[in-house]
Structure formats: structure tokens, C-alpha cells
């Protein structure tokens, strides 16, 4: 249901385009790792993945499960709540591993939170936490790097600015782009796995941001 809703809402707030590496593959049991820049980008990534025939299970902040209607939908569809800064955060990896074993895809945001920047510009992904590497190590699942750009043009910055961005996006309809990279098998110790995943997601982000002419990507 969330994929269908995103597929309907995203075109109303922006102009979404999607590209993929020639070797890209969204196979059952894959971990999809995307960069996280805005409250809008989960919907954008989900809509893009649906165009490619993928409807993943999402690992997201547990607070979303307290939102009326949304929380029920998340629970009903088997999405995975992550309780940050708590020992129970490890439980989310257990649930995600079970979903992968059942052939479902998992969408994870390895940065673990949103950047604190107030501007709407793009920047490379921030430091990854270890959850992605631990999940890949435990399951042996391939990691598909996904880069998105443009979400901060929909909503970013202070609370007032974010609300204004959402309200005006249907009129502005900013350009949005998602790029899916080729899957990789993470090897090495946990730090090496984490670094390799961040590099791959950064490369996918750079492709997406360059597609929009973002200065940060073009300079890189």
C-alpha cells in the first residue's frame, strides 16, 4: 500500500526520473541502501523502486508507528521499526534478517538520521552506522546502493521551512532523481564493509545529483 501511495503522491510534488546502472539488479532477498537527506526522500525512493518492480520492507524510526493510520499500515505490511539509542535496536536486525530469508527486500538508511543542514543543497552521504554491515554479514545478502537527489528541494531546514516546502511543492514541482547502482557483496571486517557500502551509495548519489546539475556532485 505504501508503494502505491508514494507512486501517486510523488508526481504531485515533483518531477521524478529514475536511472539504473546496466548491472543493476533488484533481486529478492537484497538489501537496498539509500542516502537520507529529507523527510520526503523515503517516499521518493519507494516510488522510484516501484517503477522498477520492487516493493521493499522499510527499516524506519519507531516513532512513525505512533502516527495514526500510518502506524497501522506499517505494522500490517511488515515494515521494521528501529528504536534508536536503545538495546532493542538490535531486534530490528533480527526482523530484517527474517524478511530477507523470506525473499523480501529491505530498504535501510545507514546514516541513521537526517543531516542538520538548513539549506536545500545536496551533499554526500554522512557517516554510516554499522547496522547495514552487520545485516549483510549475518545474511550474506547483496547490497544494492541507491542514490537520491532533489528531496531537499521538496522539504528541508527549519520546521516552518519544511511545512512551507511541502505546501508549495505541488506548484514548484522540483526535479527529483533516483539512481540504482549495481549490487555488491560486502566482504572484510565490519569497518571495511561499512566503508564500501558508503562509497557505493555515494557514487549512486553523485550520479543522481549530477543529473540535476547539483554543484556538490559536479565539483566532485
Beta strands, then each sheet from edge to edge (+ up, - down):
strand 1: 14-20
strand 2: 31-34
strand 3: 57-61
strand 4: 80-82
strand 5: 106-108
strand 6: 143-149
strand 7: 174-184
sheet 1: 1+ 7+ 6- 2- 5- 3- 4-
end
